Amino acid sequence: MSPPEGAGRMVRGGRVLLRLLAVWVLTTGALTLLDELLVGFEMTSWWQPTVLALALGVLSAVVWPLILRVALPVAVFTLGVASYLVIGAALLLVSFAIPGVTIVNLSTAIGVAIVMSVVGALVSGLLAIDEDEVFFRRAARRPGATSDTDDRPPGVLFLQVDGLGHDTLRRALRSGEMPVFSRWLAEGSHRLTHWNTDWSSQTGASVCGILHGDSSDILGFRWYEKDGDHVMACSNPLDAAEIERRASDGRGLLAVDGAGHGNLFTGDAPYVSLTMSAVPVLSGRGRRGRHHVASGYGYFAYFASPVNALRTLGGAVAEIVRELRASITQRQRKVFPRVHRGLWFPFVRAGTNVIARDVVVSAVIEDMFDGRACVYADFLGYDEVSHYSGVERWDSLAVLRDIDQHIGRLHRATQLAPRRYLVVCLSDHGQTQGWAFADRFGESVEELVGRLCGAPGTTHGATGRSEKGWQAGTVLAEASGRGFVANRLRERVERVRAEEPAPHVAQDERVPRVAPGVVAVASGHMAMVSFTDHEGRVELETIEREFPDLLPGLVDHPGIGFLLVRSAEFGPVVLGRDGLHRLATGVVLGEDPLAGYGPHAADLVRRVDTFGNCADLMINSCYDPATEEAPPFEPHVGSHGGLGGAQSRGFLLHPAVLPAPDHEIVGAGDLHRVLRGWLTHLGHPVPDAVRPADVTS
């Protein structure tokens, strides 16, 4: 098979031998220099550095991989640092066997091992040899691997750039931030299009829909469920496993010999790593389905090399420094909007942009050499950084450059796999930038709901208000009561308002209430309100009677675009500041509150109204088409989770040999059908209709 365009030169046997000899010679020289400089390390004869360098190479290449098969968890949890502890101990033992070599203690031996790894990395750089290509060649020599492709249908790599919207991608292509993508498009090997997310434009709903074909009942990244008095969170392993149990029918996108890495859900893949919904199964707390879940591969291949561990650790430190620099630069330049990034975010950024990314890349490479039918991997770094930095800020775009480079390396690696592979790139949603709701209006959306529901002692702007914050509050106070819908709601309330005692609050409630009997949950640009003293869906007329200030106060608020509520008289109704939209009949009174939220807004909102766990009130933040900004309900700059702007448009970059979608893709379930259609087009079998939850292992 001919290599892909831009694949780079292969590492030939002679070049590998040259590298090994160069590493040996320079390691010998470095050991001689250490003999002069390092206290506690001594050699007495000229031949000892040569023998010790050879022994160190054998320890790194042979002994450590064998030990790693037993000590993998230790290596993973220490980010590979444990490898130097083991190699240092082995080097200390070896020194006893070489006459004239003295290493006084374990710490000295570890120092020698680290220095030698640095030398090996520098030699590879000086010889301009890509370490990934060396790894690819070694992996291709494993038993069962072949340099020729077989006659199986082409495999597919689905590589997700988390949070990268179609609009931002086009900006990155124009500015040269993603040269690999640009080259593919210029050469005509790939085509670019967009797809429209569901109302809940966030990873939980999108990835569940993409992988399992169903995102029903997923209201946000987190939402409240009355029957269990529980807030479901996609980032909670047990909740993620339950969400997948509800959505999966055993025929997920990856069900037939597939693999998933860095995802929230498995897609029914037999092989996964860094996958949230698989964590309970791996820990023995969940229920296995018809597929077995394997974790750890990818970790082994990566941490088997002490040089990789050192490179990852160094990259993580560099990423922390990059984050601190970006945060300081934003404050110095008074960049607006911005948010407080927190002390822990630099470490989170290092985890997603370096550690998780490197392990995911290693796992995908291993999948290719094992000939997996399809692989779905998520690169999360851009989404994390743009939350705190901004959608198109310089450090966010720098993350895109790194991701683009790693996708290019994976594309280059396909030439070493035993079967042909196609690379499909996509995103789960986009992002819309804005000034955080709590910073802009002096109170969070949860506090706003609590105040309007009459909660005593509600804290307004607990983190303090800036000068602009209190001015915005003044504007809000002056503007209240002027909206068309708010006035109509107040008129209705006055006709039915009656004094009633405060609802009873149970003592064993597990989820905090923003007011007696009221739960509010925020998720990106969406917020959900539930009234816990009532079973099922609470209707507009009941809300007006029990909380007369709530609906008028919400629709009048400049930070809220629209809200969905069920009416006993008219069915599902969308309320905005100056109009309402009756979804059952399509009747619009005043200005359509969904007019600025895209051509599919009414259908997407109507779909959520049919969910069995739809909240009593569904609130979407206000989107300004002039500035293309919306205030997120969470303390983010770039955010998503609702309707409004770029957050609702993901991208899809696919090989030109695959048939282009014959319609506009609307919803993650629709995108699932497109991807499944491509697998079928390539000759992949359709999985059996067996629901994993119905089969025990």
Rosetta blueprint (number, residue, H / E / L):
1 M L
2 S L
3 P L
4 P L
5 E L
6 G L
7 A L
8 G L
9 R L
10 M L
11 V L
12 R L
13 G H
14 G H
15 R H
16 V H
17 L H
18 L H
19 R H
20 L H
21 L H
22 A H
23 V H
24 W H
25 V H
26 L H
27 T H
28 T H
29 G H
30 A H
31 L H
32 T H
33 L H
34 L H
35 D H
36 E H
37 L H
38 L L
39 V L
40 G L
41 F E
42 E E
43 M E
44 T L
45 S L
46 W L
47 W L
48 Q H
49 P H
50 T H
51 V H
52 L H
53 A H
54 L H
55 A H
56 L H
57 G H
58 V H
59 L H
60 S H
61 A H
62 V H
63 V H
64 W H
65 P H
66 L H
67 I H
68 L H
69 R H
70 V H
71 A H
72 L H
73 P H
74 V H
75 A H
76 V H
77 F H
78 T L
79 L L
80 G L
81 V H
82 A H
83 S H
84 Y H
85 L H
86 V H
87 I H
88 G H
89 A H
90 A H
91 L H
92 L H
93 L H
94 V H
95 S H
96 F H
97 A H
98 I L
99 P L
100 G L
101 V E
102 T E
103 I E
104 V L
105 N L
106 L H
107 S H
108 T H
109 A H
110 I H
111 G H
112 V H
113 A H
114 I H
115 V H
116 M H
117 S H
118 V H
119 V H
120 G H
121 A H
122 L H
123 V H
124 S H
125 G H
126 L H
127 L L
128 A L
129 I L
130 D L
131 E H
132 D H
133 E H
134 V H
135 F H
136 F H
137 R H
138 R H
139 A H
140 A H
141 R L
142 R L
143 P L
144 G L
145 A L
146 T L
147 S L
148 D L
149 T L
150 D L
151 D L
152 R L
153 P L
154 P L
155 G E
156 V E
157 L E
158 F E
159 L E
160 Q E
161 V E
162 D L
163 G L
164 L L
165 G E
166 H H
167 D H
168 T H
169 L H
170 R H
171 R H
172 A H
173 L H
174 R H
175 S L
176 G L
177 E L
178 M L
179 P H
180 V H
181 F H
182 S H
183 R H
184 W H
185 L H
186 A H
187 E H
188 G L
189 S L
190 H E
191 R E
192 L E
193 T E
194 H E
195 W E
196 N E
197 T L
198 D L
199 W L
200 S L
201 S L
202 Q L
203 T H
204 G H
205 A H
206 S H
207 V H
208 C H
209 G H
210 I H
211 L H
212 H H
213 G L
214 D L
215 S L
216 S L
217 D L
218 I L
219 L L
220 G L
221 F L
222 R E
223 W E
224 Y E
225 E E
226 K H
227 D H
228 G H
229 D L
230 H E
231 V E
232 M E
233 A E
234 C L
235 S L
236 N L
237 P H
238 L H
239 D H
240 A H
241 A H
242 E H
243 I H
244 E H
245 R H
246 R H
247 A H
248 S L
249 D L
250 G L
251 R L
252 G L
253 L L
254 L L
255 A L
256 V L
257 D L
258 G E
259 A E
260 G E
261 H E
262 G L
263 N L
264 L L
265 F L
266 T L
267 G L
268 D L
269 A L
270 P L
271 Y E
272 V E
273 S E
274 L L
275 T L
276 M H
277 S H
278 A H
279 V H
280 P H
281 V H
282 L H
283 S L
284 G L
285 R L
286 G L
287 R L
288 R L
289 G L
290 R L
291 H L
292 H L
293 V L
294 A E
295 S L
296 G L
297 Y L
298 G L
299 Y H
300 F H
301 A H
302 Y H
303 F H
304 A L
305 S L
306 P H
307 V H
308 N H
309 A H
310 L H
311 R H
312 T H
313 L H
314 G H
315 G H
316 A H
317 V H
318 A H
319 E H
320 I H
321 V H
322 R H
323 E H
324 L H
325 R H
326 A H
327 S H
328 I H
329 T H
330 Q H
331 R H
332 Q H
333 R L
334 K L
335 V L
336 F L
337 P L
338 R L
339 V L
340 H L
341 R L
342 G L
343 L L
344 W L
345 F H
346 P H
347 F H
348 V H
349 R H
350 A H
351 G H
352 T H
353 N H
354 V H
355 I H
356 A H
357 R H
358 D H
359 V H
360 V H
361 V H
362 S H
363 A H
364 V H
365 I H
366 E H
367 D H
368 M H
369 F H
370 D L
371 G L
372 R L
373 A L
374 C E
375 V E
376 Y E
377 A E
378 D E
379 F E
380 L L
381 G H
382 Y H
383 D H
384 E H
385 V H
386 S H
387 H H
388 Y H
389 S H
390 G L
391 V L
392 E L
393 R L
394 W H
395 D H
396 S H
397 L H
398 A H
399 V H
400 L H
401 R H
402 D H
403 I H
404 D H
405 Q H
406 H H
407 I H
408 G H
409 R H
410 L H
411 H H
412 R H
413 A H
414 T H
415 Q H
416 L H
417 A L
418 P L
419 R L
420 R L
421 Y E
422 L E
423 V E
424 V E
425 C E
426 L E
427 S L
428 D L
429 H L
430 G L
431 Q L
432 T E
433 Q E
434 G L
435 W L
436 A L
437 F H
438 A H
439 D H
440 R H
441 F H
442 G L
443 E L
444 S L
445 V H
446 E H
447 E H
448 L H
449 V H
450 G H
451 R H
452 L H
453 C L
454 G L
455 A L
456 P L
457 G L
458 T L
459 T L
460 H L
461 G L
462 A L
463 T L
464 G L
465 R L
466 S L
467 E H
468 K H
469 G H
470 W H
471 Q H
472 A H
473 G H
474 T H
475 V H
476 L H
477 A H
478 E H
479 A H
480 S L
481 G L
482 R L
483 G L
484 F H
485 V H
486 A H
487 N H
488 R H
489 L H
490 R H
491 E H
492 R H
493 V H
494 E H
495 R H
496 V H
497 R L
498 A L
499 E L
500 E L
501 P L
502 A L
503 P L
504 H L
505 V L
506 A L
507 Q L
508 D L
509 E L
510 R L
511 V L
512 P L
513 R L
514 V L
515 A E
516 P L
517 G L
518 V E
519 V E
520 A E
521 V E
522 A E
523 S E
524 G L
525 H L
526 M E
527 A E
528 M E
529 V E
530 S E
531 F E
532 T L
533 D L
534 H L
535 E L
536 G L
537 R L
538 V L
539 E L
540 L H
541 E H
542 T H
543 I H
544 E H
545 R H
546 E H
547 F L
548 P L
549 D L
550 L H
551 L H
552 P H
553 G H
554 L H
555 V H
556 D H
557 H L
558 P L
559 G L
560 I E
561 G E
562 F E
563 L E
564 L E
565 V E
566 R E
567 S E
568 A L
569 E L
570 F L
571 G E
572 P E
573 V E
574 V E
575 L E
576 G L
577 R L
578 D L
579 G E
580 L E
581 H E
582 R E
583 L L
584 A L
585 T L
586 G L
587 V E
588 V E
589 L E
590 G E
591 E L
592 D L
593 P L
594 L L
595 A L
596 G L
597 Y L
598 G L
599 P L
600 H L
601 A H
602 A H
603 D H
604 L H
605 V H
606 R H
607 R H
608 V H
609 D H
610 T L
611 F L
612 G L
613 N L
614 C L
615 A L
616 D L
617 L E
618 M E
619 I E
620 N E
621 S E
622 C L
623 Y L
624 D E
625 P L
626 A L
627 T L
628 E L
629 E E
630 A L
631 P L
632 P L
633 F L
634 E L
635 P L
636 H L
637 V L
638 G E
639 S E
640 H L
641 G L
642 G L
643 L L
644 G L
645 G H
646 A H
647 Q H
648 S H
649 R E
650 G E
651 F E
652 L E
653 L E
654 H E
655 P E
656 A L
657 V L
658 L L
659 P L
660 A L
661 P L
662 D L
663 H L
664 E L
665 I E
666 V E
667 G L
668 A H
669 G H
670 D H
671 L H
672 H H
673 R H
674 V H
675 L H
676 R H
677 G H
678 W H
679 L H
680 T H
681 H H
682 L H
683 G L
684 H L
685 P L
686 V L
687 P L
688 D L
689 A L
690 V L
691 R L
692 P H
693 A H
694 D H
695 V L
696 T L
697 S L
